[in-house]
Every structure is written in structure tokens, then in C-alpha cells.
Amino acid sequence: MKSIISIGVFIADEGYGHAVRQITIIRNILETFHNVEIHIYSGVRLSLIKSRLGNSIKYHYLNNLIRTFKTDSGGLDVNLTNEHFINIANFGILDWLKKAKLLNAFSHDILIGDSIPQLSLAKNISNAIIINLSHFTWDWFWINMIENQPEESKIFLDLYSKFDHYVFGYLTPSKNIGFFPDKNIHRIGLILQNKSNNSLLENNDGRSQYKCLLMDNGTNTLSNLIEKALPELIKSERFRFFVGIDSLSERAKTTVVESTNMIPVSGLKEMHKTMLNSDLVVARGGCNTLSEVIAYKIPALLIKETDNPEIAWNIEFAKSNNFCKSLDPNQMIKELIYEIDEFINNDYQSIYQSLTNTNVSIQGELDLCNFLKAQKFL
């Protein structure tokens, strides 16, 4: 084995989840293995990644193409996203390949993508081990996003079929896993930004006041809905709300600051920390949020996102295990305080019990390191 193993990590710029999970993974790889050098290839998320990991690794600007688009109401814009994916398949991939070659991006011993379909093109020009490490793959997302798949979706399917290994987490859709050969699939646990404090919440039955986190995740899809719900929420004496304010209007921020039952929370990292001390959370049903709900044993009201197959799967999985209750986006406005009350009265204790009885690895980053060791990659 070489004295120094070089790893290239390619991270999608879509949302914050991909970057945040990889930050935890990379930090753990550096702590576990002392014979590695890591290069990160990403676009607009590079500044976030470097702010967390510092100068111990090398950074390269490479727009990895994948992104989705939202409607004004916060749902997935299927038409724009489909059009963008078609453009990636027809034109973007070849341009990306040229830029990646100029950066010598395929010169490493191990290439890890979260989740970059075109990374498998390195197989033709590199001897590197190529690993897809993700919550889901974009071919599955595309196929489930639109009823009549365009021919270009087959390009994504073909690209994903050429990876050497596929590492998936606890929340990966079962049908997505079925896209790939069993012998090349490896499962890991949940990946968390902040470790659990290892103490369960006290039994909340009959408590006079509950701490509720209103969380606008990294995609900022809930800010408009939270803003519209504020006039009803500020009247409640039963809840102390922690409100993510970064994407709110100045008027809404003033409402939060002047209220007697709300605490403003700024910054995505701070919002995730606040969850550790909350009794319940209202949030979009993203992978990172659901991972923390399960790990921290915090009952959740998860908000659906129109036409988004990932969010639909996350919520379906969570509900099937009694980890959450779900809400349609239109229930976030005048009905939200009623729904939270009903949740506490009718669902909270059973969901809390299901969460406390669930035993799943919350050290996905360590599971990955064990996989790399077992395969003798490092």
C-alpha cells in the first residue's frame, strides 16, 4: 500500500445536506487514518465546507451540476428540474469532464461522490476506486419525479451503474438500493452534525409548556410558510418556539423578537444544535433532519414538499415506523397551532415511545471508515 493515499471527494451543491454529511465523514477519516490526503471538489458549498474543516485539506472549485428548482410555494418545480437534468445529460457532463481533467481531479487513489452521476466517467481514464456515497441517487430521483421519463434519464442510469461501490445509509429508499448489485452495496448508519447527549427527554405527558423548534432547513422552502403562521403562533402560551429567522423578512423577524413566546435562532448549525434541547420539531422532512429526529428521539411534525420524491420517501418511511406525523404545506399557516396541539394531545407519547425503542447506528461516519478498512482501501 502507498505511504499516502489520496482521496478526491466530489460534493453536490444541492441544498446543504450533502455538504454537511461529508464534513462529518471527512473529519472522521482524517481522525482515523493518518496516511491520507483529501481533496474536495465542489462549487458554492466550498466556503461552508472550508469554514468547518479549515486548511487541513485541499479545495478545488468544480461545479458538479446537480441542483433542483423550487416553485414560489416551496414545492419542487418538476418542469425546471427536469429541463435542467436533460441539459446536464446532453451538454453539462462533457463540459464537466473537461474541467475535471484540467484539475487532475481523477488522479487520486479513491474517488467518492455525493452524489455525482458523471463521476463514474473517471473509470475510463483512472485506476481509482470509485464510490457513490449518498442518501439516494439522482437516477432514482429523476425517475420518481416525473411520470414520463425522457430518454436522457437513461444516461443517469448508465452512469450510476458503473461505480465500483455504493454506500447507502439507514434512510435510503429500498427501491433505490434495488437499482444496484447486492455485492456492491454497503450500508452505514445515520450521520449527524452534533452527537446525541445520550439522555432521553423526560416524559412530557401533562407538561405545561413545550419547547418547539420551527426549523427552516437548508433549502429555505419553509420560510414563507413559517412567516404566515407567526400571527397565530405568538398567541400560544403552551409552547415556547425557537424560530429559524435567516430567511424571514425583516417584518417577521421583528414579530419574533417582540413576541413573548419565541426565541430567534440564526444559522443552520445553531438550528441543528437547538434541536438537541427541543421537545418537538416542525421541519421539512429532509434526510439530515430526520436523522436527528431518530438519533435524538425528538418527535416531529414533518412538512411534505410537493412533487419531491426524496421527501415523500423520507416521510413515508418515518410514518411507517411511527417516528413522526406529517403535514401538508397548506396546514402550516392558520392550522399549524391547532395541528401542534393535536400532535401533543394525540400522537406525541406513542411517537416518543417508538423513537426510544429504536436502535440504529448513529455513527455512520465510523461505519464508513470500517468499510474502507475491511476493503483494505486504507
ChimeraX attribute file (.defattr): number of C-alpha atoms within 10 A of each C-alpha:
attribute: neighborCount
match mode: 1-to-1
recipient: residues
	/A:1	7
	/A:2	9
	/A:3	8
	/A:4	12
	/A:5	17
	/A:6	19
	/A:7	22
	/A:8	24
	/A:9	22
	/A:10	28
	/A:11	29
	/A:12	24
	/A:13	23
	/A:14	20
	/A:15	15
	/A:16	17
	/A:17	20
	/A:18	22
	/A:19	21
	/A:20	20
	/A:21	22
	/A:22	24
	/A:23	20
	/A:24	20
	/A:25	22
	/A:26	19
	/A:27	14
	/A:28	15
	/A:29	20
	/A:30	15
	/A:31	9
	/A:32	14
	/A:33	13
	/A:34	12
	/A:35	12
	/A:36	17
	/A:37	17
	/A:38	19
	/A:39	18
	/A:40	23
	/A:41	23
	/A:42	22
	/A:43	19
	/A:44	14
	/A:45	20
	/A:46	18
	/A:47	13
	/A:48	14
	/A:49	19
	/A:50	16
	/A:51	9
	/A:52	12
	/A:53	14
	/A:54	11
	/A:55	9
	/A:56	12
	/A:57	14
	/A:58	13
	/A:59	19
	/A:60	16
	/A:61	15
	/A:62	21
	/A:63	18
	/A:64	28
	/A:65	21
	/A:66	18
	/A:67	13
	/A:68	17
	/A:69	16
	/A:70	19
	/A:71	12
	/A:72	10
	/A:73	15
	/A:74	18
	/A:75	17
	/A:76	20
	/A:77	18
	/A:78	19
	/A:79	13
	/A:80	14
	/A:81	19
	/A:82	20
	/A:83	12
	/A:84	18
	/A:85	24
	/A:86	18
	/A:87	14
	/A:88	21
	/A:89	19
	/A:90	12
	/A:91	11
	/A:92	17
	/A:93	18
	/A:94	14
	/A:95	10
	/A:96	18
	/A:97	18
	/A:98	11
	/A:99	15
	/A:100	20
	/A:101	13
	/A:102	10
	/A:103	14
	/A:104	10
	/A:105	23
	/A:106	23
	/A:107	17
	/A:108	19
	/A:109	19
	/A:110	20
	/A:111	24
	/A:112	26
	/A:113	25
	/A:114	25
	/A:115	24
	/A:116	22
	/A:117	26
	/A:118	24
	/A:119	27
	/A:120	22
	/A:121	18
	/A:122	21
	/A:123	15
	/A:124	7
	/A:125	10
	/A:126	16
	/A:127	13
	/A:128	19
	/A:129	18
	/A:130	24
	/A:131	22
	/A:132	26
	/A:133	26
	/A:134	21
	/A:135	23
	/A:136	22
	/A:137	25
	/A:138	22
	/A:139	21
	/A:140	20
	/A:141	14
	/A:142	21
	/A:143	17
	/A:144	15
	/A:145	20
	/A:146	16
	/A:147	8
	/A:148	8
	/A:149	13
	/A:150	14
	/A:151	10
	/A:152	15
	/A:153	18
	/A:154	14
	/A:155	17
	/A:156	23
	/A:157	18
	/A:158	14
	/A:159	16
	/A:160	25
	/A:161	16
	/A:162	19
	/A:163	24
	/A:164	15
	/A:165	20
	/A:166	24
	/A:167	21
	/A:168	24
	/A:169	22
	/A:170	18
	/A:171	19
	/A:172	20
	/A:173	20
	/A:174	12
	/A:175	9
	/A:176	16
	/A:177	19
	/A:178	10
	/A:179	14
	/A:180	16
	/A:181	11
	/A:182	11
	/A:183	8
	/A:184	12
	/A:185	15
	/A:186	16
	/A:187	16
	/A:188	23
	/A:189	19
	/A:190	24
	/A:191	26
	/A:192	23
	/A:193	17
	/A:194	14
	/A:195	14
	/A:196	15
	/A:197	10
	/A:198	9
	/A:199	8
	/A:200	13
	/A:201	15
	/A:202	8
	/A:203	11
	/A:204	14
	/A:205	10
	/A:206	9
	/A:207	10
	/A:208	9
	/A:209	13
	/A:210	17
	/A:211	19
	/A:212	23
	/A:213	28
	/A:214	24
	/A:215	25
	/A:216	24
	/A:217	22
	/A:218	18
	/A:219	15
	/A:220	17
	/A:221	22
	/A:222	26
	/A:223	23
	/A:224	19
	/A:225	20
	/A:226	25
	/A:227	21
	/A:228	14
	/A:229	18
	/A:230	21
	/A:231	16
	/A:232	14
	/A:233	24
	/A:234	19
	/A:235	13
	/A:236	16
	/A:237	12
	/A:238	16
	/A:239	21
	/A:240	20
	/A:241	24
	/A:242	22
	/A:243	27
	/A:244	26
	/A:245	26
	/A:246	16
	/A:247	19
	/A:248	20
	/A:249	13
	/A:250	11
	/A:251	9
	/A:252	19
	/A:253	18
	/A:254	13
	/A:255	16
	/A:256	26
	/A:257	14
	/A:258	12
	/A:259	15
	/A:260	14
	/A:261	18
	/A:262	22
	/A:263	17
	/A:264	16
	/A:265	22
	/A:266	13
	/A:267	12
	/A:268	17
	/A:269	13
	/A:270	11
	/A:271	21
	/A:272	20
	/A:273	15
	/A:274	18
	/A:275	23
	/A:276	21
	/A:277	15
	/A:278	19
	/A:279	23
	/A:280	26
	/A:281	24
	/A:282	26
	/A:283	23
	/A:284	28
	/A:285	27
	/A:286	22
	/A:287	25
	/A:288	22
	/A:289	22
	/A:290	24
	/A:291	22
	/A:292	22
	/A:293	22
	/A:294	23
	/A:295	25
	/A:296	25
	/A:297	26
	/A:298	25
	/A:299	29
	/A:300	30
	/A:301	23
	/A:302	26
	/A:303	23
	/A:304	21
	/A:305	24
	/A:306	18
	/A:307	15
	/A:308	20
	/A:309	19
	/A:310	23
	/A:311	19
	/A:312	17
	/A:313	18
	/A:314	21
	/A:315	27
	/A:316	17
	/A:317	17
	/A:318	21
	/A:319	15
	/A:320	10
	/A:321	13
	/A:322	17
	/A:323	27
	/A:324	32
	/A:325	20
	/A:326	20
	/A:327	20
	/A:328	11
	/A:329	20
	/A:330	13
	/A:331	16
	/A:332	23
	/A:333	18
	/A:334	16
	/A:335	14
	/A:336	22
	/A:337	21
	/A:338	13
	/A:339	17
	/A:340	21
	/A:341	15
	/A:342	12
	/A:343	19
	/A:344	17
	/A:345	12
	/A:346	11
	/A:347	17
	/A:348	24
	/A:349	16
	/A:350	14
	/A:351	22
	/A:352	24
	/A:353	15
	/A:354	16
	/A:355	22
	/A:356	17
	/A:357	10
	/A:358	13
	/A:359	9
	/A:360	13
	/A:361	15
	/A:362	21
	/A:363	17
	/A:364	22
	/A:365	23
	/A:366	19
	/A:367	20
	/A:368	22
	/A:369	20
	/A:370	15
	/A:371	17
	/A:372	13
	/A:373	12
	/A:374	10
	/A:375	9
	/A:376	9
	/A:377	13
	/A:378	22
